[in-house]
Amino acid sequence: MKNKVLGSVLGAALLAGSTAVVADSPFAAENFSSTLTFTTDYTFRGVTFSEDDFAIQGSFDWGNGPWFAGAWASSTTPYSESGLGGTAELDLYFGWADNVGGVDLMVMPLWYTFPGQSGARDDTTFELWTSAGIGFDNLPGTPYVTLSAKLFS
């Protein structure tokens, strides 16, 4: 009887311990999220990427503590106002965001690519997004700076 009770207690302790390990794991389910969006026009920085037509967009994201990474994709219209020749955009990103001394800081390298783009034109772009902000109770928003080697030039 003692062995059964001891075995049950040890089994419960191991199970509780393994649950705590899973919850602290960077790959626990609560660290992942996704989105799916249907929009009437995909516009970025004032340029339509879907010729005023609908677009399907989605993302898959991971975050653990101050670290995050993800992928975002959208359908695009070939040779729209943007000049793109592909039918899709895929963005890959990772970064760090945290509050340090009351200031919200963020650094995020971001890579835009356009699978299916044909011809000599290559609109693959790398950007570095940085931001610093101080939150005020009733004033939303954070200023940020984006450094880009090219933007559809």
Stockholm file with secondary structure:
# STOCKHOLM 1.0

chainA/1-153         MKNKVLGSVLGAALLAGSTAVVADSPFAAENFSSTLTFTTDYTFRGVTFSEDDFAIQGSFDWGNGPWFAGAWASSTTPYSESGLGGTAELDLYFGWADNVGGVDLMVMPLWYTFPGQSGARDDTTFELWTSAGIGFDNLPGTPYVTLSAKLFS
#=GR chainA/1-153 SS CHHHHHHHHHHHHHHHHHHHHHHHSTTSGGGEEEEEEEESCCEETTEESSTTSCEEEEEEEEEETTEEEEEEEEECCTTCTTCCCSSEEEEEEEEEEEEETTEEEEEEEEEEECTTCCSSCCCCEEEEEEEEECCBTTBCCCCEEEEESCSCC
#=GC SS_cons         CHHHHHHHHHHHHHHHHHHHHHHHSTTSGGGEEEEEEEESCCEETTEESSTTSCEEEEEEEEEETTEEEEEEEEECCTTCTTCCCSSEEEEEEEEEEEEETTEEEEEEEEEEECTTCCSSCCCCEEEEEEEEECCBTTBCCCCEEEEESCSCC
//
